[in-house]
Amino acid sequence: MLQPFQHAAATALPLEGTASWTRCFTDRACRVWMLLAGVAAISVADLIMTLTYATSVGMIEMNPIAHAIMSTGSVWLVVLWKFATAGLGIAILCRFRRHAAAEIASWICFAGMVMLLIHWMSFNTQIVGYAEELASLADSGAPKWVQMPAVEMY
């Protein structure tokens, strides 16, 4: 017979008798949550890296909408834009997390964010070698170049 506290703990688990770490192998909604948590974490890392470079040495921004927002010079507008767009996508996929299409879309988003993370890691290891090129781009007024005013972010 279960004790009162054991019964409460056992009924709180969605899959009784299943180890919590194996739950995501069989539960689509759990897999989608985990993938989207990864997307959110990498999105925050991308935002930090973007703001770090944009407010220090500057950077080329190929996304025309992001470029326009960054050209305003408002860090908070960039943060709001990033959270709104990433948040909307994550919210939509969370809403439909029990559907196969949402899981496929979540895998695609996660893979894309991992590729972006790899790009940032590669860029960070090679940035020292690009000092002259970055200075040249900053001075040339290249159309996609963005440099935002430095702010205290942390």
N, C-alpha and C positions, 0 to 999 in steps of 0.2 A: 504494500500500500504506500502511495506517495504521501510525503509530508506536505503540509500546506504551501511552504515556500518552494518545494520541488515542483509541485503541480503548477504554480504560477509561472515559474521559469520555463517549464516544459511547454506550456500552452502559448507562451509569448513567441516561441520560435516558429517561423512559418513552415519549416520542414522538419518535423520531429524525427529524431534519430539520425539525421544527416549531419555530417561534419560541416561546420559553417564555411570552411574554405572550399568544399566541393560543391556547394550550392550553386555557384555561378556557372558551373559546367552544364547544369541541367535546366536552369531557369533563365529564360530569355530576358525578362525584365531586369534581373540582376546583372546579366552581362552588359546590357545597354547602360545601366547606371554606372558600372565600372568604366566602360569605354568613355562615357561622357564626363566622368570625373577626371579621367586622363586628358580629355580635350580641354576641360576647364583649366586644369593645372598648367598645361602647355600654353594655353592662351594667355594666362597671367605671365608666364615666363617670356612669351613673345612681346607682350606689352612692356615689360620691364626692359628688355633688350632694346626695343624700338625707342623708348623714351631715353634710355641711356645714351644711345648713339645720336638721336635727333637733337638732344639738348647739349651735347658735347661737341663732337667733331662734325656732325651732320651725316646725312645718308641719302641714298637714292630711294625714293618711294615710287614703285611702279603702279600701284593701285591708284587710279585717278581720284576716287572719292576720298580715300585715306590721305592722299596728297593734298587735296583741297582743305581737308579738316586740319591737317598738320600745318598748312601754310597760314592758318589763322594765328598760330603761335600759342594757342591755349592748350596746355597740358591736360587740363581738366576736361576739355571738349574731346580730346583724343581718348582719354580714359572712359568717358561716357559713351563714346562711339563704340569702343572695343567691347565694353560690357553689354551694351545694348544689342550689338550684332551677334556676338558669341552667345549671350544670354538668351536671345530669341531663338536661335538655332537649337541650343541645348534644351530649352523649354519645349519646343515643338517635338523634338525627338523623345523627350521624357514623357510627354503626353501620349505618344503612340508606342511606347516602349515594349508593349506586348505583341506588336506586329513585326513580321519578318522584314518588311521594308525599312522599318525604323532601325532594326539591328544592322541591316546591310549599310544603311546610311551612316550609322554610328561607327561601324568599322572603317568606312571610307573617310569620315571626318578624322578619326583617330590616326589613320595611316597618313593622311595629309598633314596633320599636326606633328607627327613624328618626323616626317620629311622636313618640315619647317624647323624643327628643333635641331636636326642634323645639320641643316644649312647654317643656323646660328652658331652651332659648335664649330663648324668648319671656318666660318667667317671670323670667329673670335680667335682661333689659332693662327689665322693668316693676316690679321689686321695690321700688325706691326710692319709687314712688308708693303702695305698699301699707303703708307703715310704720305708719300709724294703725290700719289694719284688722288687721294682724298683732298689734299690741299689744292691741287690743280682744279678738281671739280668744284670745290667751294668758291674758288676765285673766278671760275669761268661763268658762273650763273647758269649751269646746266638746267634744262627745263624740269627734270624730275628731282633735282636736288632740294632737300629740305633741311633747314637748320632752325631749331626752335630755341627760344631764350632759355638759358640755364635756370633751373629752379631747384629748390630743396625738396626732394621727393620723399625722403625717408625720415 
